[in-house]
Amino acid sequence: MRLSTLLYAGLLLGTTLSIPSASAASPGIIAISHTYEAKIRLNGKVSHTQIQASDAGQAKKLVQAQFGPSVIVLSVKKVD
């Protein structure tokens, strides 16, 4: 899984998180990737970031995996 670095001096820069397509890992499987926007609270500041994922649940899990317990995901919506 490839995750972009999103923090610089404790601030979110809005870099896109992405996952590799399943077809790259398993040639017989086709992955459908969509762009989602997550509204998050991190270190007391509200920010938005875009995530490439197959569904909103996966987008939320990617954000939580990147930041750990310090992030609160306020909302996730599909943008494409």
C-alpha atoms as one frame of an Amber mdcrd trajectory, in Angstrom:
protein
   0.000   0.000   0.000   1.384   3.401  -0.961   0.491   6.344   1.264   1.712
   9.877   0.592   3.303  11.876   3.383   0.671  14.272   4.636   2.248  16.021
   7.573   4.708  18.864   7.619   5.328  20.569  10.963   2.030  19.179  12.294
  -0.141  20.614   9.481  -2.045  18.704   6.833  -1.043  19.721   3.317  -3.892
  18.003   1.458  -1.771  15.394  -0.344  -3.670  12.538  -1.948  -3.596   9.084
  -0.364  -3.746   6.237  -2.833  -3.702   2.468  -3.029  -2.313   0.363  -5.878
  -4.852  -1.265  -8.164  -5.659  -4.869  -7.362  -4.931  -5.780 -10.996  -1.271
  -4.947 -10.403  -1.161  -7.443  -7.532  -3.556 -10.026  -8.975  -3.961  -9.948
 -12.779  -7.421 -11.607 -12.647  -8.990  -8.969 -10.362 -10.190  -5.558 -11.537
 -10.172  -2.800  -8.901 -12.440   0.204  -9.221 -10.851   3.243  -7.618 -12.702
   6.446  -6.845 -11.619   9.738  -5.344 -13.028  10.582  -1.925 -12.631  13.731
   0.138 -12.269  13.299   3.883 -12.897  16.080   6.371 -10.698  15.372   9.383
  -9.701  16.892  12.710  -6.002  16.501  13.451  -4.224  18.191  16.353  -7.240
  20.452  16.896  -7.357  21.673  13.265  -9.953  20.739  10.651  -8.580  19.871
   7.200  -9.632  18.190   3.985  -7.697  15.560   2.060  -8.375  13.440  -1.011
  -8.054   9.663  -0.997  -8.085   7.118  -3.825 -10.093   4.104  -2.619 -12.689
   1.597  -3.744 -15.354   2.807  -1.257 -15.922   5.326   1.544 -15.169   2.764
   4.259 -11.788   1.998   2.752 -11.057   5.734   2.386 -11.777   6.233   6.104
  -9.536   3.274   7.025  -6.671   4.652   4.900  -6.836   8.010   6.669  -6.962
   6.323  10.083  -4.015   4.073   9.149  -1.961   7.095   8.118  -2.560   9.179
  11.253  -3.467   6.608  13.901  -5.550   7.481  16.941  -4.792  11.222  16.701
  -7.175  11.742  13.741 -10.942  12.092  13.874 -12.640  11.485  10.519 -15.609
  13.860  10.448 -16.964  12.923   7.019 -16.070  11.150   3.768 -17.721  11.951
   0.424 -17.176  10.790  -3.139 -15.916  13.528  -5.463 -15.740  11.717  -8.837
